[in-house]
Amino acid sequence: MATIYDFEVKDRQGQLVKLETYKGKVILIVNTATGCGFTPQYEALEQLYEQFKEQGFEILDFPCNQFADQAPGTAEEIQQFCTVNFGTKFPQFAKIEVNGDNAEPLYAFLAGEKPFETFGKGLKNFGLKKFADKNNRKFGEKAYIKWNFTKFLIDREGQVLARFEPTVDMEEVKKAVEQAL
């Protein structure tokens, strides 16, 4: 059975990192953007990281510019933005694509394990779905991720436990992390 430990990704400097390095930890994998309406979630993510890192929790941050060009800049510019504005200390990897023919294989795997269901109810969520559908039409069947700040919770064995769309309240994410720990 495949796990996230079967994958390698590139760090900010372009060096390959085997995800088996994180074996035995509870992990939250997030595709992020610096110019998105959900960008303030960096603050809640850093709080989660600080609260639970000593218990074997990691957040793996993958910037992505595929959603309305909301993650412009180099890896260093993105890192500086996150550090200065949100004090992030969790690992940030190279900017990637999460949809289409050039999608990071890790993301195709994650989305295959936990496909998109819904952004939730309400006018704001309906509006986001319409906008996301229009943006992602170009990816066809390979539109794995619908928007920035989609989160995947991974257990200590490398299995995908849950998927959280960006519209999910961070308190719900926190409760799931606590339970996984």
Backbone as a printed PyTorch tensor [residue, N CA C, xyz], in Angstrom:
tensor([[[  0.8410,  -1.1790,   0.0000],
         [  0.0000,   0.0000,   0.0000],
         [  0.8890,   1.2460,   0.0000]],

        [[  0.5790,   2.1620,  -0.8970],
         [  1.3790,   3.3860,  -1.0190],
         [  1.1410,   4.3080,   0.1780]],

        [[  2.1800,   5.0410,   0.5290],
         [  2.1080,   6.0560,   1.5790],
         [  2.8400,   7.3030,   1.0740]],

        [[  2.7830,   8.3740,   1.8340],
         [  3.5170,   9.5690,   1.4190],
         [  5.0210,   9.3300,   1.4850]],

        [[  5.4320,   8.3100,   2.2300],
         [  6.8570,   8.0100,   2.3510],
         [  7.4680,   7.5010,   1.0440]],

        [[  6.6220,   7.1840,   0.0650],
         [  7.0900,   6.7220,  -1.2360],
         [  7.5110,   7.8820,  -2.1440]],

        [[  7.3540,   9.1200,  -1.6840],
         [  7.5920,  10.2870,  -2.5220],
         [  8.8060,  11.0950,  -2.0840]],

        [[  9.3630,  11.7920,  -3.0800],
         [ 10.4220,  12.7740,  -2.8480],
         [  9.9070,  14.1070,  -3.3710]],

        [[ 10.2940,  15.1780,  -2.7030],
         [  9.9220,  16.5290,  -3.1110],
         [ 11.1820,  17.3910,  -3.0490]],

        [[ 11.0920,  18.5750,  -3.6250],
         [ 12.2390,  19.4830,  -3.5840],
         [ 12.0490,  20.5330,  -2.4950]],

        [[ 13.1250,  20.7960,  -1.7710],
         [ 13.0780,  21.8710,  -0.7820],
         [ 13.2400,  23.2140,  -1.5000]],

        [[ 13.2590,  24.3050,  -0.7590],
         [ 13.3490,  25.6410,  -1.3570],
         [ 14.6060,  25.8310,  -2.1990]],

        [[ 15.6580,  25.1090,  -1.8670],
         [ 16.9130,  25.2340,  -2.6080],
         [ 16.9880,  24.2680,  -3.7950]],

        [[ 15.9360,  23.4820,  -4.0010],
         [ 15.9090,  22.5450,  -5.1200],
         [ 16.5060,  21.1840,  -4.8280]],

        [[ 16.8510,  20.9290,  -3.5640],
         [ 17.4190,  19.6340,  -3.1730],
         [ 16.2900,  18.6350,  -2.9040]],

        [[ 16.4780,  17.3990,  -3.3280],
         [ 15.4640,  16.3680,  -3.0900],
         [ 15.3980,  15.9930,  -1.6100]],

        [[ 14.1750,  15.8510,  -1.1330],
         [ 13.9130,  15.4470,   0.2430],
         [ 12.9920,  14.2350,   0.1880]],

        [[ 13.4190,  13.1470,   0.7870],
         [ 12.5720,  11.9610,   0.8670],
         [ 11.5890,  12.1680,   2.0080]],

        [[ 10.3080,  11.9840,   1.7160],
         [  9.3020,  12.1950,   2.7640],
         [  9.3810,  11.1430,   3.8590]],

        [[ 10.1100,  10.0580,   3.6190],
         [ 10.3120,   9.0750,   4.6900],
         [ 11.0920,   9.6910,   5.8530]],

        [[ 11.7150,  10.8460,   5.6060],
         [ 12.3890,  11.6000,   6.6670],
         [ 11.4080,  11.9300,   7.7940]],

        [[ 10.1240,  12.0410,   7.4560],
         [  9.0880,  12.4230,   8.4230],
         [  8.3440,  11.2170,   8.9900]],

        [[  8.8650,  10.0350,   8.7580],
         [  8.2300,   8.8030,   9.2380],
         [  8.0140,   8.8730,  10.7470]],

        [[  6.8240,   8.4770,  11.1790],
         [  6.5050,   8.4680,  12.5970],
         [  5.9130,   9.7720,  13.1090]],

        [[  5.7770,  10.7590,  12.2440],
         [  5.1970,  12.0460,  12.6510],
         [  3.7970,  12.2020,  12.0740]],

        [[  2.9930,  13.0020,  12.7290],
         [  1.7070,  13.4270,  12.1770],
         [  2.0100,  14.6710,  11.3610]],

        [[  1.5040,  14.7110,  10.1230],
         [  1.8770,  15.7640,   9.1860],
         [  0.6340,  16.4350,   8.6120]],

        [[  0.7270,  17.7340,   8.4500],
         [ -0.2840,  18.4910,   7.7220],
         [  0.4100,  19.0510,   6.4830]],

        [[ -0.0350,  18.6220,   5.3050],
         [  0.5350,  19.0820,   4.0440],
         [ -0.4140,  20.1320,   3.4770]],

        [[  0.1450,  21.2950,   3.1150],
         [ -0.6840,  22.4340,   2.7010],
         [ -0.1030,  23.0770,   1.4470]],

        [[ -0.9710,  23.3470,   0.4600],
         [ -0.5430,  24.1720,  -0.6790],
         [ -0.9530,  25.6080,  -0.3540]],

        [[ -0.0110,  26.5260,  -0.4740],
         [ -0.2140,  27.8800,   0.0320],
         [ -0.0040,  28.9420,  -1.0450]],

        [[ -0.3890,  30.1540,  -0.6930],
         [ -0.1970,  31.3200,  -1.5570],
         [ -0.0810,  32.5510,  -0.6730]],

        [[  0.7040,  33.5120,  -1.1190],
         [  0.9440,  34.7100,  -0.3170],
         [ -0.0460,  35.8360,  -0.5920]],

        [[ -0.8190,  35.7460,  -1.6750],
         [ -1.7380,  36.8280,  -2.0170],
         [ -3.1780,  36.3820,  -2.1010]],

        [[ -3.5610,  35.4600,  -1.2720],
         [ -4.8910,  34.8490,  -1.2950],
         [ -5.7060,  35.3380,  -0.1000]],

        [[ -7.0070,  35.3050,  -0.2360],
         [ -7.8690,  35.6440,   0.8850],
         [ -7.6820,  34.7060,   2.0670]],

        [[ -7.1330,  33.5280,   1.8280],
         [ -6.8760,  32.5610,   2.9030],
         [ -5.4660,  32.6690,   3.4800]],

        [[ -4.6460,  33.5630,   2.9450],
         [ -3.2600,  33.7130,   3.4150],
         [ -3.1540,  33.9230,   4.9240]],

        [[ -4.0990,  34.6220,   5.5680],
         [ -4.0090,  34.7460,   7.0340],
         [ -4.0230,  33.4050,   7.7810]],

        [[ -4.3850,  32.3140,   7.1000],
         [ -4.3180,  31.0020,   7.7510],
         [ -2.8920,  30.6350,   8.1350]],

        [[ -1.9050,  31.2870,   7.5400],
         [ -0.5210,  31.0500,   7.9650],
         [ -0.3760,  31.2520,   9.4710]],

        [[ -1.0650,  32.2440,  10.0020],
         [ -0.9740,  32.5190,  11.4430],
         [ -1.4890,  31.3370,  12.2550]],

        [[ -2.6470,  30.8020,  11.8880],
         [ -3.2080,  29.6530,  12.5990],
         [ -2.3460,  28.4070,  12.4020]],

        [[ -1.7780,  28.2640,  11.2160],
         [ -0.8970,  27.1220,  10.9700],
         [  0.3370,  27.1960,  11.8570]],

        [[  0.9340,  28.3750,  11.9700],
         [  2.1140,  28.5270,  12.8280],
         [  1.7570,  28.2450,  14.2860]],

        [[  0.5800,  28.6790,  14.7350],
         [  0.1480,  28.3910,  16.1120],
         [  0.0130,  26.8850,  16.3260]],

        [[ -0.5700,  26.1890,  15.3420],
         [ -0.6780,  24.7250,  15.4300],
         [  0.7080,  24.0900,  15.5310]],

        [[  1.5950,  24.5570,  14.6790],
         [  2.9500,  24.0120,  14.6490],
         [  3.6450,  24.2060,  15.9920]],

        [[  3.5880,  25.4040,  16.5090],
         [  4.2320,  25.6950,  17.7970],
         [  3.6220,  24.8690,  18.9270]],

        [[  2.3110,  24.6950,  18.8910],
         [  1.6270,  23.9620,  19.9600],
         [  1.9420,  22.4710,  19.9490]],

        [[  2.1110,  21.8790,  18.7650],
         [  2.1930,  20.4200,  18.6870],
         [  3.5170,  19.8480,  18.1670]],

        [[  4.4660,  20.6800,  17.7720],
         [  5.6950,  20.1380,  17.1720],
         [  6.4560,  19.2230,  18.1280]],

        [[  6.4210,  19.5150,  19.4120],
         [  7.1310,  18.6720,  20.3890],
         [  6.4810,  17.2960,  20.5550]],

        [[  5.2430,  17.1530,  20.0620],
         [  4.5430,  15.8680,  20.1330],
         [  4.6910,  15.0690,  18.8330]],

        [[  5.5550,  15.5430,  17.9460],
         [  5.7730,  14.8280,  16.6920],
         [  4.8860,  15.2960,  15.5600]],

        [[  4.6260,  16.5880,  15.4860],
         [  3.7760,  17.1630,  14.4470],
         [  4.6120,  18.0310,  13.5160]],

        [[  4.3540,  17.9150,  12.2250],
         [  5.0250,  18.7360,  11.2120],
         [  3.9940,  19.3230,  10.2580]],

        [[  4.3030,  20.4860,   9.7490],
         [  3.5420,  21.0870,   8.6590],
         [  4.5050,  21.2100,   7.4910]],

        [[  4.0780,  20.7390,   6.3230],
         [  4.8790,  20.8470,   5.1150],
         [  4.1530,  21.8000,   4.1710]],

        [[  4.7910,  22.9180,   3.8740],
         [  4.2140,  24.0190,   3.1170],
         [  4.7190,  23.9890,   1.6750]],

        [[  3.7690,  23.9010,   0.7300],
         [  4.1000,  23.8740,  -0.6860],
         [  3.4390,  25.0520,  -1.3990]],

        [[  4.1760,  26.1520,  -1.6200],
         [  3.6040,  27.2750,  -2.3570],
         [  3.2040,  26.8500,  -3.7760]],

        [[  2.1080,  27.4310,  -4.2490],
         [  1.5930,  27.1080,  -5.5800],
         [  0.9740,  28.3580,  -6.1880]],

        [[  1.2710,  28.6230,  -7.4460],
         [  0.7870,  29.8250,  -8.1180],
         [ -0.3050,  29.5240,  -9.1460]],

        [[ -0.9660,  28.3770,  -9.0470],
         [ -1.9510,  27.9730, -10.0490],
         [ -3.3500,  28.5420,  -9.8160]],

        [[ -3.5570,  29.2540,  -8.7580],
         [ -4.8900,  29.7570,  -8.4360],
         [ -4.8770,  31.2750,  -8.5080]],

        [[ -5.2370,  31.8060,  -9.6750],
         [ -5.3210,  33.2490,  -9.9180],
         [ -3.9930,  33.9580,  -9.6470]],

        [[ -2.8880,  33.2620,  -9.8750],
         [ -1.5470,  33.8550,  -9.7070],
         [ -1.3510,  34.4950,  -8.3370]],

        [[ -1.7760,  33.8000,  -7.2940],
         [ -1.7370,  34.3560,  -5.9420],
         [ -0.4750,  33.9920,  -5.1580]],

        [[  0.4890,  33.3590,  -5.8290],
         [  1.7700,  33.0640,  -5.1670],
         [  2.9160,  33.4560,  -6.0980]],

        [[  2.9920,  34.7450,  -6.4380],
         [  4.0940,  35.1770,  -7.2910],
         [  5.3930,  35.2200,  -6.4860]],

        [[  6.4640,  35.3860,  -7.1790],
         [  7.7360,  35.5340,  -6.4780],
         [  8.5380,  34.2590,  -6.4400]],

        [[  9.7830,  34.4260,  -6.0450],
         [ 10.7080,  33.2990,  -5.9210],
         [ 10.4730,  32.5890,  -4.5860]],

        [[ 11.0920,  31.4490,  -4.4450],
         [ 11.0070,  30.7030,  -3.1880],
         [ 11.5040,  31.5600,  -2.0280]],

        [[ 12.5790,  32.2960,  -2.2390],
         [ 13.1280,  33.1370,  -1.1700],
         [ 12.1760,  34.2980,  -0.8240]],

        [[ 11.5600,  34.9070,  -1.8250],
         [ 10.6060,  35.9910,  -1.5700],
         [  9.3910,  35.4820,  -0.8000]],

        [[  8.9250,  34.3050,  -1.1650],
         [  7.7770,  33.7100,  -0.4680],
         [  8.1510,  33.3920,   0.9750]],

        [[  9.3230,  32.8010,   1.1630],
         [  9.7880,  32.4740,   2.5200],
         [  9.9060,  33.7350,   3.3690]],

        [[ 10.4810,  34.7810,   2.7930],
         [ 10.6370,  36.0340,   3.5380],
         [  9.2700,  36.6230,   3.9110]],

        [[  8.3290,  36.6030,   2.9870],
         [  6.9830,  37.1000,   3.2650],
         [  6.3650,  36.3490,   4.4450]],

        [[  6.4700,  35.0290,   4.4260],
         [  5.8630,  34.2020,   5.4800],
         [  6.5380,  34.4120,   6.8300]],

        [[  7.8480,  34.5340,   6.8150],
         [  8.5970,  34.7340,   8.0510],
         [  8.3180,  36.1030,   8.6540]],

        [[  8.3630,  37.1280,   7.8200],
         [  8.1620,  38.4950,   8.3070],
         [  6.7190,  38.7300,   8.7600]],

        [[  5.7530,  38.2750,   7.9720],
         [  4.3510,  38.5750,   8.2560],
         [  3.6730,  37.6110,   9.2300]],

        [[  4.1460,  36.3650,   9.2700],
         [  3.4660,  35.3690,  10.1030],
         [  4.4060,  34.6030,  11.0270]],

        [[  5.6920,  34.8510,  10.9560],
         [  6.6480,  34.1800,  11.8330],
         [  6.7350,  32.6840,  11.6230]],

        [[  6.4680,  32.2200,  10.4090],
         [  6.4410,  30.7720,  10.1760],
         [  7.8180,  30.1520,  10.3650]],

        [[  7.7980,  28.9690,  10.9730],
         [  9.0330,  28.2180,  11.2160],
         [  8.9580,  26.8060,  10.6420]],

        [[  7.7730,  26.4030,  10.2120],
         [  7.6370,  25.0530,   9.6510],
         [  8.2640,  25.0060,   8.2490]],

        [[  8.6420,  23.8060,   7.8010],
         [  9.3460,  23.6670,   6.5260],
         [  8.5130,  24.1360,   5.3310]],

        [[  9.1540,  24.9310,   4.4840],
         [  8.5370,  25.3660,   3.2410],
         [  9.3650,  24.7830,   2.1070]],

        [[  8.6720,  24.2070,   1.1420],
         [  9.3340,  23.5270,   0.0360],
         [  9.3000,  24.3940,  -1.2240]],

        [[  9.8350,  23.8630,  -2.3100],
         [  9.8490,  24.5790,  -3.5870],
         [  8.4190,  24.8350,  -4.0560]],

        [[  8.2500,  25.9230,  -4.7950],
         [  6.9520,  26.2160,  -5.3960],
         [  6.6460,  25.1080,  -6.3970]],

        [[  5.4270,  24.6110,  -6.3560],
         [  5.0480,  23.4750,  -7.1980],
         [  3.7370,  23.7600,  -7.9220]],

        [[  3.3950,  22.8450,  -8.8090],
         [  2.0620,  22.7990,  -9.3980],
         [  1.3320,  21.6350,  -8.7390]],

        [[  0.0750,  21.8480,  -8.4270],
         [ -0.7170,  20.8010,  -7.7790],
         [ -1.7780,  20.2230,  -8.7190]],

        [[ -1.9470,  20.8480,  -9.8890],
         [ -2.9230,  20.4170, -10.8830],
         [ -2.2710,  20.3150, -12.2490]],

        [[ -2.9060,  19.5550, -13.1330],
         [ -2.4600,  19.4810, -14.5210],
         [ -1.3840,  18.4390, -14.7650]],

        [[ -0.8510,  18.4820, -15.9750],
         [  0.1490,  17.4850, -16.3930],
         [  1.4400,  17.5750, -15.6020]],

        [[  1.7470,  18.7580, -15.0700],
         [  2.9860,  18.9400, -14.3030],
         [  2.7600,  18.9250, -12.7930]],

        [[  1.6210,  18.3970, -12.3780],
         [  1.3190,  18.3410, -10.9440],
         [  2.3590,  17.5070, -10.2140]],

        [[  2.7330,  17.9970,  -9.0410],
         [  3.6350,  17.2390,  -8.1680],
         [  2.9900,  15.8730,  -7.9040]],

        [[  3.6950,  14.7570,  -8.1630],
         [  3.1040,  13.4260,  -7.9520],
         [  2.5240,  13.2310,  -6.5450]],

        [[  3.1440,  13.8390,  -5.5440],
         [  2.6040,  13.7480,  -4.1810],
         [  1.1600,  14.2350,  -4.1430]],

        [[  0.8850,  15.3330,  -4.8270],
         [ -0.4670,  15.8980,  -4.8020],
         [ -1.4710,  15.0530,  -5.5660]],

        [[ -1.0590,  14.4320,  -6.6510],
         [ -1.9510,  13.5030,  -7.3500],
         [ -2.3040,  12.3450,  -6.4140]],

        [[ -1.3180,  11.8700,  -5.6600],
         [ -1.5530,  10.7950,  -4.6940],
         [ -2.5120,  11.2430,  -3.5810]],

        [[ -2.2260,  12.3990,  -2.9890],
         [ -3.0690,  12.8980,  -1.8940],
         [ -4.5230,  13.0390,  -2.3330]],

        [[ -4.7200,  13.6620,  -3.4980],
         [ -6.0790,  13.8880,  -3.9920],
         [ -6.7590,  12.5730,  -4.3720]],

        [[ -5.9770,  11.6030,  -4.8080],
         [ -6.5430,  10.2850,  -5.1000],
         [ -7.0130,   9.5850,  -3.8340]],

        [[ -6.2870,   9.8100,  -2.7440],
         [ -6.6640,   9.2100,  -1.4630],
         [ -7.8770,   9.9080,  -0.8430]],

        [[ -7.9410,  11.2240,  -0.9840],
         [ -9.0460,  12.0220,  -0.4210],
         [ -9.4810,  13.0590,  -1.4590]],

        [[-10.3750,  12.6690,  -2.3700],
         [-10.8270,  13.6010,  -3.4020],
         [-11.6620,  14.7530,  -2.8280]],

        [[-11.7610,  15.8180,  -3.6040],
         [-12.5790,  16.9700,  -3.2410],
         [-14.0300,  16.5350,  -3.0780]],

        [[-14.6790,  17.0560,  -2.0290],
         [-16.1010,  16.8140,  -1.8280],
         [-16.8870,  18.1070,  -1.9540]],

        [[-16.5470,  19.1030,  -1.1320],
         [-17.2920,  20.3560,  -1.1600],
         [-16.5220,  21.4410,  -0.4130]],

        [[-16.8070,  22.6870,  -0.7610],
         [-16.2890,  23.8100,   0.0150],
         [-17.1850,  24.0800,   1.2210]],

        [[-18.3590,  23.4730,   1.2380],
         [-19.3030,  23.7030,   2.3270],
         [-20.4920,  24.5110,   1.8420]],

        [[-21.3190,  24.8900,   2.7710],
         [-22.5470,  25.6200,   2.4450],
         [-22.3360,  27.1230,   2.5990]],

        [[-23.2580,  27.8590,   2.0540],
         [-23.2210,  29.3110,   2.2030],
         [-22.8100,  30.0040,   0.9180]],

        [[-23.1600,  31.2560,   0.8390],
         [-22.9320,  32.0520,  -0.3550],
         [-21.4380,  32.1940,  -0.6750]],

        [[-20.6150,  32.4320,   0.3500],
         [-19.1760,  32.5820,   0.1410],
         [-18.5790,  31.3040,  -0.4490]],

        [[-18.9830,  30.1550,   0.0850],
         [-18.4690,  28.8770,  -0.3980],
         [-18.9460,  28.5900,  -1.8180]],

        [[-20.1940,  28.9580,  -2.1120],
         [-20.7320,  28.7820,  -3.4630],
         [-19.9480,  29.6490,  -4.4470]],

        [[-19.6670,  30.8830,  -4.0420],
         [-18.8920,  31.7930,  -4.8880],
         [-17.4920,  31.2710,  -5.1500]],

        [[-16.8530,  30.7430,  -4.1280],
         [-15.5070,  30.1840,  -4.2940],
         [-15.5470,  28.9950,  -5.2410]],

        [[-16.5510,  28.1380,  -5.1080],
         [-16.6590,  26.9730,  -5.9870],
         [-16.7890,  27.4100,  -7.4430]],

        [[-17.6090,  28.4100,  -7.7000],
         [-17.7750,  28.8980,  -9.0720],
         [-16.4460,  29.4320,  -9.6230]],

        [[-15.7650,  30.2300,  -8.8260],
         [-14.4910,  30.8060,  -9.2370],
         [-13.4490,  29.7120,  -9.4290]],

        [[-13.3820,  28.7750,  -8.4960],
         [-12.4130,  27.6720,  -8.5780],
         [-12.6920,  26.7970,  -9.7940]],

        [[-13.9480,  26.4930, -10.0370],
         [-14.2950,  25.6720, -11.1990],
         [-13.8460,  26.3370, -12.4970]],

        [[-14.0620,  27.6440, -12.5980],
         [-13.6380,  28.3850, -13.7950],
         [-12.1140,  28.3620, -13.9180]],

        [[-11.4110,  28.6320, -12.8250],
         [ -9.9470,  28.6320, -12.8180],
         [ -9.3800,  27.2570, -13.1750]],

        [[-10.0130,  26.1980, -12.6840],
         [ -9.4540,  24.8510, -12.8000],
         [ -9.9420,  24.0870, -14.0260]],

        [[-10.8270,  24.6930, -14.8050],
         [-11.3560,  24.0270, -16.0020],
         [-10.2170,  23.5710, -16.9210]],

        [[ -9.1630,  24.3620, -16.9980],
         [ -8.0300,  24.0570, -17.8920],
         [ -7.2840,  22.7780, -17.5070]],

        [[ -7.4810,  22.2990, -16.2760],
         [ -6.7850,  21.0930, -15.8180],
         [ -7.5820,  19.8180, -16.0420]],

        [[ -8.8510,  19.9480, -16.4120],
         [ -9.7030,  18.7930, -16.6880],
         [ -9.7260,  17.8060, -15.5420]],

        [[ -9.4760,  16.5380, -15.8620],
         [ -9.4950,  15.4780, -14.8500],
         [ -8.3340,  15.5980, -13.8690]],

        [[ -7.3710,  16.4280, -14.1800],
         [ -6.2030,  16.5810, -13.3140],
         [ -6.3080,  17.8330, -12.4430]],

        [[ -7.5310,  18.2630, -12.1830],
         [ -7.7680,  19.3760, -11.2510],
         [ -7.9230,  18.7740,  -9.8590]],

        [[ -6.8010,  18.3500,  -9.3060],
         [ -6.7990,  17.6210,  -8.0430],
         [ -7.1620,  18.5020,  -6.8480]],

        [[ -6.6540,  19.7070,  -6.8680],
         [ -6.8280,  20.6380,  -5.7580],
         [ -7.6750,  21.7980,  -6.2650]],

        [[ -8.6420,  22.2130,  -5.4730],
         [ -9.5610,  23.2450,  -5.9470],
         [ -9.0930,  24.6620,  -5.6460]],

        [[ -8.3280,  24.8560,  -4.5480],
         [ -7.8720,  26.2130,  -4.2240],
         [ -6.7030,  26.1630,  -3.2460]],

        [[ -6.1200,  27.3410,  -3.0010],
         [ -5.0300,  27.4940,  -2.0400],
         [ -5.4770,  27.0650,  -0.6400]],

        [[ -4.5340,  26.6400,   0.1490],
         [ -4.7140,  26.2710,   1.5520],
         [ -5.6080,  25.0410,   1.7400]],

        [[ -5.5510,  24.1290,   0.7550],
         [ -6.1350,  22.8070,   0.9430],
         [ -5.1380,  22.0390,   1.8070]],

        [[ -5.6470,  21.3360,   2.8080],
         [ -4.7810,  20.6610,   3.7760],
         [ -5.0640,  19.1600,   3.7990]],

        [[ -4.0000,  18.3920,   3.9080],
         [ -4.1200,  16.9380,   4.0460],
         [ -3.4470,  16.5320,   5.3500]],

        [[ -4.1860,  15.8110,   6.1820],
         [ -3.6570,  15.3150,   7.4520],
         [ -3.1780,  13.8870,   7.2530]],

        [[ -1.9330,  13.6470,   7.6480],
         [ -1.2710,  12.3600,   7.4580],
         [ -0.9680,  11.7520,   8.8270]],

        [[ -1.2510,  10.4520,   8.9770],
         [ -0.9630,   9.8000,  10.2590],
         [  0.4950,   9.3770,  10.3450]],

        [[  0.8720,   8.8080,  11.4660],
         [  2.2740,   8.4440,  11.7190],
         [  2.7780,   7.3130,  10.8200]],

        [[  1.8560,   6.6430,  10.1240],
         [  2.2430,   5.5720,   9.2010],
         [  2.2820,   6.0550,   7.7520]],

        [[  2.0380,   7.3520,   7.5340],
         [  2.0950,   7.9040,   6.1840],
         [  0.8080,   7.8130,   5.3990]],

        [[ -0.2760,   7.4510,   6.0770],
         [ -1.5850,   7.3440,   5.4190],
         [ -2.3540,   8.6660,   5.5180]],

        [[ -3.1370,   8.9690,   4.4780],
         [ -3.9430,  10.1870,   4.4590],
         [ -5.1910,   9.9650,   5.3060]],

        [[ -5.3050,  10.7470,   6.3910],
         [ -6.4560,  10.6460,   7.2850],
         [ -7.6170,  11.5170,   6.8380]],

        [[ -7.3160,  12.7410,   6.4060],
         [ -8.3860,  13.6900,   6.1150],
         [ -7.9050,  14.7530,   5.1400]],

        [[ -8.8790,  15.3510,   4.4760],
         [ -8.6470,  16.4940,   3.6000],
         [ -9.5060,  17.6360,   4.1200]],

        [[ -8.9090,  18.8060,   4.2120],
         [ -9.6220,  20.0000,   4.6600],
         [ -9.5110,  21.0590,   3.5750]],

        [[-10.6430,  21.4840,   3.0790],
         [-10.6450,  22.5630,   2.0990],
         [-10.3300,  23.8680,   2.8270]],

        [[ -9.9340,  24.9050,   2.0990],
         [ -9.5400,  26.1590,   2.7560],
         [-10.6620,  26.8140,   3.5520]],

        [[-11.8950,  26.4510,   3.2540],
         [-13.0540,  27.0350,   3.9330],
         [-13.3490,  26.3910,   5.2820]],

        [[-12.6920,  25.2770,   5.5870],
         [-12.9050,  24.5870,   6.8670],
         [-12.2690,  25.4190,   7.9820]],

        [[-12.9990,  25.5840,   9.0640],
         [-12.5160,  26.3470,  10.2100],
         [-11.2510,  25.6850,  10.7620]],

        [[-10.2470,  26.4980,  11.0700],
         [ -8.9810,  25.9680,  11.5710],
         [ -9.1430,  25.2660,  12.9200]],

        [[-10.1710,  25.5610,  13.6650],
         [-10.4200,  24.8330,  14.9220],
         [-10.7360,  23.3640,  14.6390]],

        [[-11.4360,  23.1180,  13.5350],
         [-11.7360,  21.7400,  13.1390],
         [-10.4350,  21.0080,  12.7520]],

        [[ -9.5590,  21.7100,  12.0550],
         [ -8.2650,  21.1370,  11.6890],
         [ -7.4770,  20.8300,  12.9650]],

        [[ -7.4760,  21.7600,  13.8940],
         [ -6.7520,  21.5710,  15.1520],
         [ -7.2600,  20.3380,  15.9020]],

        [[ -8.5660,  20.1630,  15.9670],
         [ -9.1340,  18.9950,  16.6640],
         [ -8.6920,  17.6970,  15.9980]],

        [[ -8.6540,  17.6890,  14.6810],
         [ -8.2220,  16.4820,  13.9490],
         [ -6.7450,  16.1910,  14.2130]],

        [[ -5.9230,  17.2340,  14.2570],
         [ -4.5000,  17.0660,  14.5580],
         [ -4.3310,  16.4950,  15.9680]],

        [[ -5.0330,  17.0660,  16.9290],
         [ -4.9550,  16.5590,  18.3180],
         [ -5.3300,  15.0850,  18.3830]],

        [[ -6.3890,  14.7130,  17.6820],
         [ -6.8300,  13.3240,  17.6970],
         [ -5.7870,  12.4060,  17.0540]],

        [[ -5.1640,  12.8750,  15.9730],
         [ -4.1520,  12.0610,  15.2870],
         [ -2.8960,  11.8960,  16.1540]],

        [[ -2.5970,  12.8870,  16.9690],
         [ -1.4220,  12.8030,  17.8300],
         [ -1.6700,  11.8410,  18.9740]]])
